[in-house]
Amino acid sequence: MVVLLLLLAFTRGLWAQTRFPNGDYWSLDAGFGMTDILVNGKSGQFILDPKLWLSPALMVGSKIGVNYSTDKILTFEGQAYLRWNFLHLGVPDKTTNLFIQGGMGMLSAYRGTTSPVSDVTQTRGSLLFDAAAGVTIPLAPRWQMESSIRGGYPHIAGFSLTAGYKFPLPQKTAYGQLPAVSEYRDTITTLPPRMIIERIRIVAVEFILFGPDIGRYNTGIDRDAQGLNELVINHTAQMLGENRDLQVRIEGHANPVTTDPDEAEELMNLSMMRAKTVAEQLKAKGVGDDRIVITAFGGTRTLTDSQDIWNRNRRVELILMNVETN
Protein backbone atom coordinates (compact mmCIF):
# COMPACT_ATOMS: atom_id res chain seq x y z
CA MET A 1 0.00 0.00 0.00
CA VAL A 2 2.84 2.40 0.86
CA VAL A 3 4.48 1.70 -2.50
CA LEU A 4 1.23 2.37 -4.35
CA LEU A 5 0.77 5.68 -2.55
CA LEU A 6 4.31 6.70 -3.44
CA LEU A 7 3.79 5.78 -7.09
CA LEU A 8 0.61 7.87 -7.15
CA ALA A 9 2.55 10.80 -5.70
CA PHE A 10 5.22 10.35 -8.37
CA THR A 11 2.58 10.33 -11.12
CA ARG A 12 0.95 13.51 -9.86
CA GLY A 13 4.34 15.23 -9.71
CA LEU A 14 5.52 14.21 -13.18
CA TRP A 15 3.84 17.06 -15.02
CA ALA A 16 5.41 19.63 -12.70
CA GLN A 17 8.92 18.32 -13.41
CA THR A 18 8.86 18.83 -17.19
CA ARG A 19 10.19 22.36 -16.80
CA PHE A 20 13.53 20.99 -15.59
CA PRO A 21 16.31 20.31 -18.13
CA ASN A 22 17.37 16.75 -18.84
CA GLY A 23 19.78 15.21 -16.37
CA ASP A 24 23.49 15.52 -17.11
CA TYR A 25 24.83 12.92 -14.67
CA TRP A 26 24.78 9.37 -13.42
CA SER A 27 26.24 8.47 -10.06
CA LEU A 28 27.64 5.48 -8.22
CA ASP A 29 27.11 5.35 -4.47
CA ALA A 30 28.26 2.81 -1.90
CA GLY A 31 27.71 2.49 1.82
CA PHE A 32 26.15 0.48 4.63
CA GLY A 33 22.87 0.10 6.48
CA MET A 34 20.90 -1.83 9.08
CA THR A 35 17.54 -3.58 8.56
CA ASP A 36 14.96 -5.80 10.21
CA ILE A 37 14.45 -8.70 7.85
CA LEU A 38 11.49 -11.11 7.71
CA VAL A 39 10.59 -12.22 11.23
CA ASN A 40 14.03 -12.77 12.75
CA GLY A 41 16.97 -10.65 13.78
CA LYS A 42 18.61 -7.52 12.51
CA SER A 43 21.05 -7.44 9.62
CA GLY A 44 23.97 -5.29 8.55
CA GLN A 45 23.99 -4.41 4.88
CA PHE A 46 26.55 -3.38 2.24
CA ILE A 47 24.95 -1.30 -0.52
CA LEU A 48 25.90 -0.47 -4.10
CA ASP A 49 23.61 2.11 -5.66
CA PRO A 50 24.05 3.34 -9.28
CA LYS A 51 21.45 5.84 -10.50
CA LEU A 52 20.66 8.15 -13.39
CA TRP A 53 19.29 11.69 -13.32
CA LEU A 54 16.31 12.10 -15.66
CA SER A 55 16.00 15.68 -14.42
CA PRO A 56 16.97 17.52 -11.22
CA ALA A 57 13.70 16.20 -9.76
CA LEU A 58 13.37 12.65 -11.12
CA MET A 59 15.84 9.78 -10.99
CA VAL A 60 15.88 6.06 -11.70
CA GLY A 61 18.26 3.70 -9.99
CA SER A 62 19.08 0.16 -8.97
CA LYS A 63 20.17 -0.97 -5.54
CA ILE A 64 22.24 -4.06 -4.88
CA GLY A 65 22.64 -5.18 -1.27
CA VAL A 66 24.33 -7.94 0.69
CA ASN A 67 22.93 -8.54 4.19
CA TYR A 68 24.10 -10.67 7.10
CA SER A 69 21.81 -10.94 10.10
CA THR A 70 22.36 -11.61 13.78
CA ASP A 71 20.87 -15.09 13.35
CA LYS A 72 23.37 -15.89 10.56
CA ILE A 73 21.05 -15.40 7.61
CA LEU A 74 22.87 -14.24 4.46
CA THR A 75 20.68 -12.45 1.91
CA PHE A 76 21.22 -10.84 -1.47
CA GLU A 77 18.83 -8.24 -2.80
CA GLY A 78 18.43 -6.35 -6.05
CA GLN A 79 15.82 -3.76 -6.92
CA ALA A 80 14.96 -1.02 -9.39
CA TYR A 81 13.41 2.19 -8.09
CA LEU A 82 12.04 5.58 -9.05
CA ARG A 83 12.99 8.63 -6.98
CA TRP A 84 11.39 12.04 -6.66
CA ASN A 85 13.55 14.89 -5.31
CA PHE A 86 10.58 16.89 -4.09
CA LEU A 87 12.49 19.69 -2.32
CA HIS A 88 15.72 21.45 -3.38
CA LEU A 89 17.71 23.58 -0.92
CA GLY A 90 20.78 25.63 -1.86
CA VAL A 91 22.28 26.75 -5.16
CA PRO A 92 22.93 24.82 -8.42
CA ASP A 93 25.76 22.26 -8.11
CA LYS A 94 25.53 22.54 -4.29
CA THR A 95 21.94 21.47 -3.79
CA THR A 96 20.59 19.49 -0.85
CA ASN A 97 17.67 17.33 -2.02
CA LEU A 98 14.91 15.76 0.07
CA PHE A 99 13.53 12.69 -1.68
CA ILE A 100 11.08 9.80 -1.55
CA GLN A 101 11.35 6.67 -3.66
CA GLY A 102 9.66 3.38 -4.32
CA GLY A 103 11.02 0.19 -5.84
CA MET A 104 10.67 -3.52 -6.25
CA GLY A 105 12.95 -6.46 -6.92
CA MET A 106 14.04 -9.86 -5.60
CA LEU A 107 15.67 -11.13 -2.41
CA SER A 108 17.41 -14.48 -1.87
CA ALA A 109 18.08 -15.80 1.64
CA TYR A 110 20.57 -18.44 2.77
CA ARG A 111 20.81 -19.97 6.25
CA GLY A 112 24.18 -20.55 7.91
CA THR A 113 25.00 -24.09 9.04
CA THR A 114 24.71 -23.13 12.72
CA SER A 115 21.59 -21.00 12.35
CA PRO A 116 18.45 -22.10 14.24
CA VAL A 117 15.49 -23.40 12.24
CA SER A 118 13.11 -20.56 11.37
CA ASP A 119 10.70 -19.38 8.71
CA VAL A 120 13.65 -17.97 6.82
CA THR A 121 15.15 -21.41 6.30
CA GLN A 122 12.18 -22.30 4.12
CA THR A 123 12.47 -19.12 2.02
CA ARG A 124 15.04 -19.23 -0.75
CA GLY A 125 13.61 -16.36 -2.76
CA SER A 126 11.09 -13.59 -2.28
CA LEU A 127 9.69 -10.58 -4.06
CA LEU A 128 10.91 -7.32 -2.52
CA PHE A 129 8.84 -4.16 -2.14
CA ASP A 130 10.61 -1.12 -0.81
CA ALA A 131 9.81 2.50 0.07
CA ALA A 132 12.33 5.04 1.34
CA ALA A 133 12.69 8.70 2.28
CA GLY A 134 15.92 10.56 2.76
CA VAL A 135 18.24 13.47 2.03
CA THR A 136 21.13 13.96 -0.41
CA ILE A 137 23.85 16.35 0.82
CA PRO A 138 26.63 17.72 -1.46
CA LEU A 139 30.11 17.23 0.01
CA ALA A 140 32.29 18.68 -2.78
CA PRO A 141 31.92 19.23 -6.54
CA ARG A 142 30.13 16.06 -7.76
CA TRP A 143 30.63 14.24 -4.42
CA GLN A 144 27.55 13.57 -2.33
CA MET A 145 26.30 11.77 0.76
CA GLU A 146 22.86 10.21 1.28
CA SER A 147 21.00 9.13 4.37
CA SER A 148 17.62 7.39 4.20
CA ILE A 149 15.09 5.32 6.14
CA ARG A 150 13.20 2.46 4.51
CA GLY A 151 10.31 0.10 4.98
CA GLY A 152 8.49 -2.60 3.06
CA TYR A 153 8.66 -6.36 2.59
CA PRO A 154 10.57 -8.44 3.55
CA HIS A 155 12.54 -5.58 5.14
CA ILE A 156 10.32 -4.29 7.92
CA ALA A 157 12.36 -1.16 8.62
CA GLY A 158 15.89 0.10 8.26
CA PHE A 159 18.28 2.93 7.45
CA SER A 160 21.27 3.45 5.20
CA LEU A 161 24.19 5.85 4.75
CA THR A 162 26.00 6.05 1.40
CA ALA A 163 28.42 8.32 -0.43
CA GLY A 164 29.18 8.58 -4.12
CA TYR A 165 30.38 10.52 -7.15
CA LYS A 166 28.41 12.06 -10.03
CA PHE A 167 29.80 11.22 -13.48
CA PRO A 168 28.92 13.52 -16.41
CA LEU A 169 27.09 11.93 -19.30
CA PRO A 170 28.49 12.37 -22.82
CA GLN A 171 26.34 14.93 -24.58
CA LYS A 172 25.99 16.16 -28.11
CA THR A 173 26.07 19.94 -28.06
CA ALA A 174 22.95 21.37 -29.62
CA TYR A 175 23.85 25.06 -29.46
CA GLY A 176 25.73 26.73 -32.28
CA GLN A 177 29.48 26.20 -32.31
CA LEU A 178 31.72 28.32 -34.50
CA PRO A 179 35.24 27.41 -35.63
CA ALA A 180 37.98 28.53 -33.28
CA VAL A 181 39.57 31.93 -33.96
CA SER A 182 36.46 33.11 -35.77
CA GLU A 183 35.03 36.58 -36.28
CA TYR A 184 31.49 37.93 -36.16
CA ARG A 185 31.14 37.47 -39.92
CA ASP A 186 31.19 33.70 -39.25
CA THR A 187 27.99 34.13 -37.28
CA ILE A 188 26.39 35.67 -40.35
CA THR A 189 27.46 32.86 -42.68
CA THR A 190 25.88 30.22 -40.41
CA LEU A 191 22.40 31.69 -40.99
CA PRO A 192 20.15 30.50 -43.84
CA PRO A 193 20.78 32.48 -47.07
CA ARG A 194 17.31 34.03 -47.00
CA MET A 195 18.05 35.69 -43.65
CA ILE A 196 20.00 38.93 -44.03
CA ILE A 197 21.40 40.48 -40.89
CA GLU A 198 20.64 44.17 -40.80
CA ARG A 199 22.34 45.01 -37.52
CA ILE A 200 24.06 43.42 -34.52
CA ARG A 201 23.72 45.48 -31.36
CA ILE A 202 25.99 44.59 -28.44
CA VAL A 203 23.98 44.99 -25.24
CA ALA A 204 26.53 43.89 -22.62
CA VAL A 205 29.87 42.13 -22.23
CA GLU A 206 30.55 40.08 -19.09
CA PHE A 207 33.60 38.06 -17.96
CA ILE A 208 34.01 34.71 -16.23
CA LEU A 209 37.48 33.96 -14.77
CA PHE A 210 39.14 30.53 -14.62
CA GLY A 211 41.99 28.88 -12.74
CA PRO A 212 45.38 28.13 -14.36
CA ASP A 213 45.19 25.27 -16.91
CA ILE A 214 41.62 24.49 -15.77
CA GLY A 215 38.57 24.22 -17.98
CA ARG A 216 36.00 23.52 -15.23
CA TYR A 217 33.75 26.28 -13.97
CA ASN A 218 34.54 27.84 -10.56
CA THR A 219 37.44 25.47 -9.84
CA GLY A 220 40.96 26.49 -8.82
CA ILE A 221 40.04 30.10 -7.96
CA ASP A 222 39.34 31.86 -4.65
CA ARG A 223 35.90 32.34 -3.13
CA ASP A 224 35.68 36.00 -4.16
CA ALA A 225 36.23 35.10 -7.82
CA GLN A 226 33.74 32.23 -7.53
CA GLY A 227 31.14 34.61 -6.12
CA LEU A 228 31.70 37.13 -8.92
CA ASN A 229 31.37 34.36 -11.52
CA GLU A 230 28.06 33.30 -9.98
CA LEU A 231 26.80 36.89 -10.11
CA VAL A 232 27.72 37.13 -13.80
CA ILE A 233 26.02 33.81 -14.65
CA ASN A 234 22.87 34.74 -12.74
CA HIS A 235 22.74 38.23 -14.26
CA THR A 236 23.26 36.89 -17.79
CA ALA A 237 20.56 34.24 -17.36
CA GLN A 238 18.19 36.87 -15.96
CA MET A 239 18.86 39.24 -18.89
CA LEU A 240 18.22 36.46 -21.40
CA GLY A 241 15.08 35.40 -19.55
CA GLU A 242 13.66 38.93 -19.52
CA ASN A 243 14.66 39.80 -23.11
CA ARG A 244 13.66 37.06 -25.53
CA ASP A 245 15.21 38.92 -28.49
CA LEU A 246 18.73 38.64 -27.04
CA GLN A 247 21.31 35.97 -27.83
CA VAL A 248 24.60 35.25 -26.06
CA ARG A 249 27.93 34.65 -27.74
CA ILE A 250 30.33 32.80 -25.44
CA GLU A 251 34.03 33.25 -26.24
CA GLY A 252 36.71 31.16 -24.53
CA HIS A 253 40.23 32.51 -23.96
CA ALA A 254 43.53 31.38 -22.42
CA ASN A 255 46.90 32.82 -21.43
CA PRO A 256 49.40 33.19 -24.32
CA VAL A 257 51.99 30.93 -22.70
CA THR A 258 53.46 29.37 -25.84
CA THR A 259 53.99 29.81 -29.57
CA ASP A 260 54.55 26.10 -30.27
CA PRO A 261 51.84 24.98 -32.74
CA ASP A 262 50.95 21.80 -30.82
CA GLU A 263 50.78 23.60 -27.48
CA ALA A 264 48.82 26.46 -29.07
CA GLU A 265 46.26 23.86 -30.19
CA GLU A 266 46.01 22.65 -26.59
CA LEU A 267 45.27 26.22 -25.51
CA MET A 268 42.56 26.36 -28.17
CA ASN A 269 40.99 23.18 -26.80
CA LEU A 270 41.25 24.54 -23.24
CA SER A 271 39.51 27.78 -24.17
CA MET A 272 36.75 25.83 -25.99
CA MET A 273 36.27 23.68 -22.87
CA ARG A 274 35.89 26.86 -20.82
CA ALA A 275 33.28 28.23 -23.23
CA LYS A 276 31.31 24.97 -23.14
CA THR A 277 31.26 24.73 -19.35
CA VAL A 278 29.90 28.28 -19.11
CA ALA A 279 27.27 27.40 -21.72
CA GLU A 280 26.22 24.45 -19.55
CA GLN A 281 25.77 26.80 -16.57
CA LEU A 282 23.40 28.97 -18.61
CA LYS A 283 21.52 25.93 -19.94
CA ALA A 284 21.01 24.72 -16.36
CA LYS A 285 19.29 28.05 -15.65
CA GLY A 286 16.87 27.62 -18.53
CA VAL A 287 18.61 29.34 -21.45
CA GLY A 288 17.77 27.51 -24.68
CA ASP A 289 20.39 26.09 -27.05
CA ASP A 290 19.06 28.24 -29.90
CA ARG A 291 20.13 31.38 -28.05
CA ILE A 292 23.72 30.29 -27.40
CA VAL A 293 26.69 30.47 -29.77
CA ILE A 294 30.17 29.44 -28.59
CA THR A 295 33.64 29.86 -30.03
CA ALA A 296 37.25 29.83 -28.80
CA PHE A 297 40.38 31.91 -29.37
CA GLY A 298 43.04 30.12 -27.31
CA GLY A 299 45.77 32.58 -26.37
CA THR A 300 45.37 34.80 -29.44
CA ARG A 301 43.34 37.58 -27.79
CA THR A 302 44.93 38.76 -24.57
CA LEU A 303 43.75 41.60 -22.37
CA THR A 304 47.05 42.22 -20.60
CA ASP A 305 50.75 41.33 -20.64
CA SER A 306 51.21 42.24 -16.97
CA GLN A 307 52.10 39.23 -14.82
CA ASP A 308 50.28 40.82 -11.85
CA ILE A 309 46.88 40.60 -13.55
CA TRP A 310 47.62 37.83 -16.04
CA ASN A 311 44.64 35.85 -14.74
CA ARG A 312 42.39 38.20 -16.71
CA ASN A 313 43.47 36.38 -19.86
CA ARG A 314 42.04 33.11 -18.45
CA ARG A 315 38.49 34.13 -19.13
CA VAL A 316 35.24 33.54 -20.94
CA GLU A 317 33.51 36.57 -22.43
CA LEU A 318 29.72 36.61 -22.45
CA ILE A 319 28.50 38.95 -25.17
CA LEU A 320 24.79 39.71 -25.05
CA MET A 321 23.64 40.89 -28.46
CA ASN A 322 20.51 41.69 -30.39
CA VAL A 323 20.65 40.31 -33.95
CA GLU A 324 18.09 41.95 -36.23
CA THR A 325 17.18 40.20 -39.48
CA ASN A 326 14.64 40.81 -42.18
C-alpha positions as CSV (number, residue, x, y, z in Angstrom):
1,M,0.0,0.0,0.0
2,V,2.8,2.4,0.9
3,V,4.5,1.7,-2.5
4,L,1.2,2.4,-4.4
5,L,0.8,5.7,-2.5
6,L,4.3,6.7,-3.4
7,L,3.8,5.8,-7.1
8,L,0.6,7.9,-7.1
9,A,2.6,10.8,-5.7
10,F,5.2,10.4,-8.4
11,T,2.6,10.3,-11.1
12,R,1.0,13.5,-9.9
13,G,4.3,15.2,-9.7
14,L,5.5,14.2,-13.2
15,W,3.8,17.1,-15.0
16,A,5.4,19.6,-12.7
17,Q,8.9,18.3,-13.4
18,T,8.9,18.8,-17.2
19,R,10.2,22.4,-16.8
20,F,13.5,21.0,-15.6
21,P,16.3,20.3,-18.1
22,N,17.4,16.8,-18.8
23,G,19.8,15.2,-16.4
24,D,23.5,15.5,-17.1
25,Y,24.8,12.9,-14.7
26,W,24.8,9.4,-13.4
27,S,26.2,8.5,-10.1
28,L,27.6,5.5,-8.2
29,D,27.1,5.4,-4.5
30,A,28.3,2.8,-1.9
31,G,27.7,2.5,1.8
32,F,26.1,0.5,4.6
33,G,22.9,0.1,6.5
34,M,20.9,-1.8,9.1
35,T,17.5,-3.6,8.6
36,D,15.0,-5.8,10.2
37,I,14.4,-8.7,7.8
38,L,11.5,-11.1,7.7
39,V,10.6,-12.2,11.2
40,N,14.0,-12.8,12.8
41,G,17.0,-10.7,13.8
42,K,18.6,-7.5,12.5
43,S,21.0,-7.4,9.6
44,G,24.0,-5.3,8.5
45,Q,24.0,-4.4,4.9
46,F,26.6,-3.4,2.2
47,I,24.9,-1.3,-0.5
48,L,25.9,-0.5,-4.1
49,D,23.6,2.1,-5.7
50,P,24.1,3.3,-9.3
51,K,21.5,5.8,-10.5
52,L,20.7,8.1,-13.4
53,W,19.3,11.7,-13.3
54,L,16.3,12.1,-15.7
55,S,16.0,15.7,-14.4
56,P,17.0,17.5,-11.2
57,A,13.7,16.2,-9.8
58,L,13.4,12.7,-11.1
59,M,15.8,9.8,-11.0
60,V,15.9,6.1,-11.7
61,G,18.3,3.7,-10.0
62,S,19.1,0.2,-9.0
63,K,20.2,-1.0,-5.5
64,I,22.2,-4.1,-4.9
65,G,22.6,-5.2,-1.3
66,V,24.3,-7.9,0.7
67,N,22.9,-8.5,4.2
68,Y,24.1,-10.7,7.1
69,S,21.8,-10.9,10.1
70,T,22.4,-11.6,13.8
71,D,20.9,-15.1,13.4
72,K,23.4,-15.9,10.6
73,I,21.0,-15.4,7.6
74,L,22.9,-14.2,4.5
75,T,20.7,-12.5,1.9
76,F,21.2,-10.8,-1.5
77,E,18.8,-8.2,-2.8
78,G,18.4,-6.3,-6.1
79,Q,15.8,-3.8,-6.9
80,A,15.0,-1.0,-9.4
81,Y,13.4,2.2,-8.1
82,L,12.0,5.6,-9.1
83,R,13.0,8.6,-7.0
84,W,11.4,12.0,-6.7
85,N,13.6,14.9,-5.3
86,F,10.6,16.9,-4.1
87,L,12.5,19.7,-2.3
88,H,15.7,21.5,-3.4
89,L,17.7,23.6,-0.9
90,G,20.8,25.6,-1.9
91,V,22.3,26.7,-5.2
92,P,22.9,24.8,-8.4
93,D,25.8,22.3,-8.1
94,K,25.5,22.5,-4.3
95,T,21.9,21.5,-3.8
96,T,20.6,19.5,-0.9
97,N,17.7,17.3,-2.0
98,L,14.9,15.8,0.1
99,F,13.5,12.7,-1.7
100,I,11.1,9.8,-1.5
101,Q,11.4,6.7,-3.7
102,G,9.7,3.4,-4.3
103,G,11.0,0.2,-5.8
104,M,10.7,-3.5,-6.2
105,G,12.9,-6.5,-6.9
106,M,14.0,-9.9,-5.6
107,L,15.7,-11.1,-2.4
108,S,17.4,-14.5,-1.9
109,A,18.1,-15.8,1.6
110,Y,20.6,-18.4,2.8
111,R,20.8,-20.0,6.3
112,G,24.2,-20.5,7.9
113,T,25.0,-24.1,9.0
114,T,24.7,-23.1,12.7
115,S,21.6,-21.0,12.4
116,P,18.4,-22.1,14.2
117,V,15.5,-23.4,12.2
118,S,13.1,-20.6,11.4
119,D,10.7,-19.4,8.7
120,V,13.6,-18.0,6.8
121,T,15.2,-21.4,6.3
122,Q,12.2,-22.3,4.1
123,T,12.5,-19.1,2.0
124,R,15.0,-19.2,-0.7
125,G,13.6,-16.4,-2.8
126,S,11.1,-13.6,-2.3
127,L,9.7,-10.6,-4.1
128,L,10.9,-7.3,-2.5
129,F,8.8,-4.2,-2.1
130,D,10.6,-1.1,-0.8
131,A,9.8,2.5,0.1
132,A,12.3,5.0,1.3
133,A,12.7,8.7,2.3
134,G,15.9,10.6,2.8
135,V,18.2,13.5,2.0
136,T,21.1,14.0,-0.4
137,I,23.8,16.3,0.8
138,P,26.6,17.7,-1.5
139,L,30.1,17.2,0.0
140,A,32.3,18.7,-2.8
141,P,31.9,19.2,-6.5
142,R,30.1,16.1,-7.8
143,W,30.6,14.2,-4.4
144,Q,27.5,13.6,-2.3
145,M,26.3,11.8,0.8
146,E,22.9,10.2,1.3
147,S,21.0,9.1,4.4
148,S,17.6,7.4,4.2
149,I,15.1,5.3,6.1
150,R,13.2,2.5,4.5
151,G,10.3,0.1,5.0
152,G,8.5,-2.6,3.1
153,Y,8.7,-6.4,2.6
154,P,10.6,-8.4,3.6
155,H,12.5,-5.6,5.1
156,I,10.3,-4.3,7.9
157,A,12.4,-1.2,8.6
158,G,15.9,0.1,8.3
159,F,18.3,2.9,7.5
160,S,21.3,3.4,5.2
161,L,24.2,5.8,4.7
162,T,26.0,6.0,1.4
163,A,28.4,8.3,-0.4
164,G,29.2,8.6,-4.1
165,Y,30.4,10.5,-7.1
166,K,28.4,12.1,-10.0
167,F,29.8,11.2,-13.5
168,P,28.9,13.5,-16.4
169,L,27.1,11.9,-19.3
170,P,28.5,12.4,-22.8
171,Q,26.3,14.9,-24.6
172,K,26.0,16.2,-28.1
173,T,26.1,19.9,-28.1
174,A,22.9,21.4,-29.6
175,Y,23.9,25.1,-29.5
176,G,25.7,26.7,-32.3
177,Q,29.5,26.2,-32.3
178,L,31.7,28.3,-34.5
179,P,35.2,27.4,-35.6
180,A,38.0,28.5,-33.3
181,V,39.6,31.9,-34.0
182,S,36.5,33.1,-35.8
183,E,35.0,36.6,-36.3
184,Y,31.5,37.9,-36.2
185,R,31.1,37.5,-39.9
186,D,31.2,33.7,-39.3
187,T,28.0,34.1,-37.3
188,I,26.4,35.7,-40.3
189,T,27.5,32.9,-42.7
190,T,25.9,30.2,-40.4
191,L,22.4,31.7,-41.0
192,P,20.1,30.5,-43.8
193,P,20.8,32.5,-47.1
194,R,17.3,34.0,-47.0
195,M,18.1,35.7,-43.7
196,I,20.0,38.9,-44.0
197,I,21.4,40.5,-40.9
198,E,20.6,44.2,-40.8
199,R,22.3,45.0,-37.5
200,I,24.1,43.4,-34.5
201,R,23.7,45.5,-31.4
202,I,26.0,44.6,-28.4
203,V,24.0,45.0,-25.2
204,A,26.5,43.9,-22.6
205,V,29.9,42.1,-22.2
206,E,30.6,40.1,-19.1
207,F,33.6,38.1,-18.0
208,I,34.0,34.7,-16.2
209,L,37.5,34.0,-14.8
210,F,39.1,30.5,-14.6
211,G,42.0,28.9,-12.7
212,P,45.4,28.1,-14.4
213,D,45.2,25.3,-16.9
214,I,41.6,24.5,-15.8
215,G,38.6,24.2,-18.0
216,R,36.0,23.5,-15.2
217,Y,33.7,26.3,-14.0
218,N,34.5,27.8,-10.6
219,T,37.4,25.5,-9.8
220,G,41.0,26.5,-8.8
221,I,40.0,30.1,-8.0
222,D,39.3,31.9,-4.7
223,R,35.9,32.3,-3.1
224,D,35.7,36.0,-4.2
225,A,36.2,35.1,-7.8
226,Q,33.7,32.2,-7.5
227,G,31.1,34.6,-6.1
228,L,31.7,37.1,-8.9
229,N,31.4,34.4,-11.5
230,E,28.1,33.3,-10.0
231,L,26.8,36.9,-10.1
232,V,27.7,37.1,-13.8
233,I,26.0,33.8,-14.7
234,N,22.9,34.7,-12.7
235,H,22.7,38.2,-14.3
236,T,23.3,36.9,-17.8
237,A,20.6,34.2,-17.4
238,Q,18.2,36.9,-16.0
239,M,18.9,39.2,-18.9
240,L,18.2,36.5,-21.4
241,G,15.1,35.4,-19.6
242,E,13.7,38.9,-19.5
243,N,14.7,39.8,-23.1
244,R,13.7,37.1,-25.5
245,D,15.2,38.9,-28.5
246,L,18.7,38.6,-27.0
247,Q,21.3,36.0,-27.8
248,V,24.6,35.2,-26.1
249,R,27.9,34.7,-27.7
250,I,30.3,32.8,-25.4
251,E,34.0,33.2,-26.2
252,G,36.7,31.2,-24.5
253,H,40.2,32.5,-24.0
254,A,43.5,31.4,-22.4
255,N,46.9,32.8,-21.4
256,P,49.4,33.2,-24.3
257,V,52.0,30.9,-22.7
258,T,53.5,29.4,-25.8
259,T,54.0,29.8,-29.6
260,D,54.6,26.1,-30.3
261,P,51.8,25.0,-32.7
262,D,51.0,21.8,-30.8
263,E,50.8,23.6,-27.5
264,A,48.8,26.5,-29.1
265,E,46.3,23.9,-30.2
266,E,46.0,22.6,-26.6
267,L,45.3,26.2,-25.5
268,M,42.6,26.4,-28.2
269,N,41.0,23.2,-26.8
270,L,41.3,24.5,-23.2
271,S,39.5,27.8,-24.2
272,M,36.8,25.8,-26.0
273,M,36.3,23.7,-22.9
274,R,35.9,26.9,-20.8
275,A,33.3,28.2,-23.2
276,K,31.3,25.0,-23.1
277,T,31.3,24.7,-19.3
278,V,29.9,28.3,-19.1
279,A,27.3,27.4,-21.7
280,E,26.2,24.4,-19.5
281,Q,25.8,26.8,-16.6
282,L,23.4,29.0,-18.6
283,K,21.5,25.9,-19.9
284,A,21.0,24.7,-16.4
285,K,19.3,28.0,-15.7
286,G,16.9,27.6,-18.5
287,V,18.6,29.3,-21.4
288,G,17.8,27.5,-24.7
289,D,20.4,26.1,-27.0
290,D,19.1,28.2,-29.9
291,R,20.1,31.4,-28.0
292,I,23.7,30.3,-27.4
293,V,26.7,30.5,-29.8
294,I,30.2,29.4,-28.6
295,T,33.6,29.9,-30.0
296,A,37.3,29.8,-28.8
297,F,40.4,31.9,-29.4
298,G,43.0,30.1,-27.3
299,G,45.8,32.6,-26.4
300,T,45.4,34.8,-29.4
301,R,43.3,37.6,-27.8
302,T,44.9,38.8,-24.6
303,L,43.8,41.6,-22.4
304,T,47.1,42.2,-20.6
305,D,50.7,41.3,-20.6
306,S,51.2,42.2,-17.0
307,Q,52.1,39.2,-14.8
308,D,50.3,40.8,-11.9
309,I,46.9,40.6,-13.5
310,W,47.6,37.8,-16.0
311,N,44.6,35.8,-14.7
312,R,42.4,38.2,-16.7
313,N,43.5,36.4,-19.9
314,R,42.0,33.1,-18.4
315,R,38.5,34.1,-19.1
316,V,35.2,33.5,-20.9
317,E,33.5,36.6,-22.4
318,L,29.7,36.6,-22.5
319,I,28.5,39.0,-25.2
320,L,24.8,39.7,-25.1
321,M,23.6,40.9,-28.5
322,N,20.5,41.7,-30.4
323,V,20.6,40.3,-33.9
324,E,18.1,41.9,-36.2
325,T,17.2,40.2,-39.5
326,N,14.6,40.8,-42.2
